[in-house]
Amino acid sequence: MGRKRTIALERGPQEEGILEMIKAKVLLAAITAPVTIAVLAFAAQGAQASTSACTRGAYSGYCGTQANNATTDLVLDSAGQKTTTNNKVIGWPNSTSDPGTDWVQLAFGGNAANGVMWIFAPNGVISNMCAADPGDNHIVLRACNGSNFQRWVATPVSGQAGFQTWTNLATHKILQSGARGGQLITVTRPATPAPSEQWRFVG
């Protein structure tokens, strides 16, 4: 009988990208309802955010963050770049070097009308942690499961092209930023959303 030969393959950028996409599919398969990666119909505007490892990696076109319309120009950020349960999601300055601003955005069931999920993906690596309002009006990381607490619906802001509010499907309250480093919260939607309640996609 001939001797068996084994071939060792080195992982290059393409192989790493494929592995990350497989990881995302495994994550989505674990969510109770069908979720499909879909590009949101929100064009990136203004200064860029999120690291190039995320925006140019396996999730190119899906990775980005949300920036408010206030003079603070704060974006979604996982405090301390942590991936632990109940880690605070804060407002932080726009940056291309902060992995805390790396989020992969998914339309639930492939339809943004069903809500959008924000999966934290520092440096383009899926963490399986999503931005959620667990019911106390304070935004934290929770293990992604597709629940309404992790799904957000966009409503365009009249007179503010490219900006929208984000309503949590479970609490029916909208996303609001505070001061730099402050935890994001949800509040009852006012008749006219404040700049800190208006968001645009950047990526």
Buried (B, 14 or more C-beta within 10 A) or exposed (E): EEEEEEEEEEEEEEEBBEEBBEBBEEBBEEBEEEBEBBEBEBEBEEEBBBBBBBBEBBBEEBBBBBBBBBEBBBBBBBBEBBBEEEBBBBBBBBBEEBBBBBBBBBBBBEEBEBBBBBBBBBEBBBBBBBBBBBEEBBBBBBEBBBBBBBBBBBEEBEEBEBBBBBBBBBBEBBBBBBEEEBBBBBBEBEEEBBBBBBBBBBB
